[in-house]
Amino acid sequence: MVLGLGDGWPVPRNIGDWLALASGMAWAFGSMRVYQLTDVTTFEQMAAFVIGALVITGLTMIAAPELLTAGTGISDGLRALPWGLLMALYVIPMLVLTVGPARLLTPGRVGILLMSDVLVGVMSAAIWSGEPFGWREVLGSALIIGAAVVEVAGQRPQGRMPSSE
């Protein structure tokens, strides 16, 4: 259930909740740094993102090599290769569309505009896994959409945040 529906305060209760909280904090920090570092190009930031993902993937493969062959063979890997290439073609434009605007927009604005993934997640959970979609979810979705509209339609702040460097 989304936020436990009446189970008290919406605090992290399991490892998934804690990881989601940590990823949100990392995203906020990263958005702020992307905005502050005006001398770093979008391509350089995308390259750092991809290299970081490859390093984490490599470390995961070293830490748990048994997961690499769990129920798969070489032929399965070769059959999956076109899908991997297709995903790479999908990820590159998404990185450009995420990192590029994050260099120009304030972190708060980027966060609000990218909250649409929460709407999609809540709605798809309701449709495909039977999660409840009641007045709380409708209200939360309306607040996210409203915040995005107000942010986009509102006044743009003048100037940039100073870099801490």
HELIX and SHEET records of a PDB file:
HELIX    1   1 VAL A    2  GLY A    4  5                                   3    
HELIX    2   2 ILE A   15  GLN A   36  1                                  22    
HELIX    3   3 THR A   42  ALA A   63  1                                  22    
HELIX    4   4 PRO A   65  LEU A   67  5                                   3    
HELIX    5   5 ILE A   74  LEU A  104  1                                  31    
HELIX    6   6 PRO A  107  LEU A  113  1                                   7    
HELIX    7   7 SER A  116  SER A  129  1                                  14    
HELIX    8   8 TRP A  135  ALA A  153  1                                  19    
END                                                                             
